[in-house]
């Protein structure tokens, strides 16, 4: 269920996203913005309060969770699923369901061959299930939709066909063991309860799990402050600032489903990146690695650079949530496309010559409300990362003495 992407960027710029049928992540020069999103299923759910002003809040990055202990069995983590208040829209607080009370939840980082043992404690008013998307996980920890973790004092509930629809249940908490004997990749964890996955994720039950290995270490990719995980979500808000969602049962406990015209999917009118509406991210004129996750529950994202590079897309796709690409190569694609739950892995190689210098630009909102302002600041050039040089040489025939952005597609 993810768009897991990585990118390399040269520049100083803003990060934002557009509304109502489009999403944008403006990183770098050229900026990354979204197409109209016409392939999304479902209908737009309008907020009952004014939309937040774009590009006024800084991008935040979910904190990395430290293990409570490490031993011969692996690294042990503890996460409490609980309700909390978050400052998402101005002038109001939003009640969320969060892993450790945050949205997104804390990021878990793991190493290949080193198991992660995660104890999830349920302090929500509903059963929960945790699934590690993209993980190669045994059935006992894979988060089957009816393997409920009941909150204390609850042994069953009226949904899912009554007591006949239950699996391997626990009460209060559950220990999930993820062997992680797999290649480095951008994974994510989220609620996976039967009939209620969508609204539970909408309320905030989602977080990154970044998996690393020695093969990836050897590439010398940007890291630390120059590696940005970006969870893109769409949400709508009620007048009081709470998340608005057309659930038949607002408590998400008994009757599943949505009301009205939303049976094909719910599209929010406010785009969030790491839980912040249309944030600003200032970056240096160096290479960056972006891990982009589409955590929307129904919206398809079509991401593109604006203005478009002179040739190709400016992206290089180096893999997916399954790991690095086996045989990457150039692509004619103008941008990055993703369905809700889809996975991509890309880099932005460089700023072409015509995009350098001091420039500011705004994309005006179209009459249908799709699209929004994106701005950029001064861009400076830099050298290609060594991992990209071989790819760049493969496209040198397209223009004497020039570097060309390319897209790397995943291997078979």
Secondary structure, 3 states (H helix, E strand, C coil): CCCCECCCCCCCECCCCCCCCCCCCCCCCCEEEECCCCCCCCEEECCCCCCCCCCCCECCCCCECCCCEEECCEEEEEEEEEEEEECCCCCCCEEEEEECCECCEEEEEEECCCCEEEEEEECCCCCECEEEECCCCCHHHCCCCCCCEECCCCCCCCCCCHHHCCCCCEECEEEEEECCCCCCEEEEEEECCCCCHHHHHHCCCEEEEEEECHHHHCCCCCCHHHEEEEEEEEECECCCCCECCCECCCCCCCCCCECCCCCCCEEECEEEECCEECCECCCCCCCCEEEEEECCCCCCEEEEEECCCCCCCCEEEEEECCEECCCCCCCCCCEEEECCCCCCEEEECCCCHHHCECCCCCCCCCCCCCCCCCCECCECCCCCCHHHHHHHHHCHHHCCCCCCCCCCCCCC
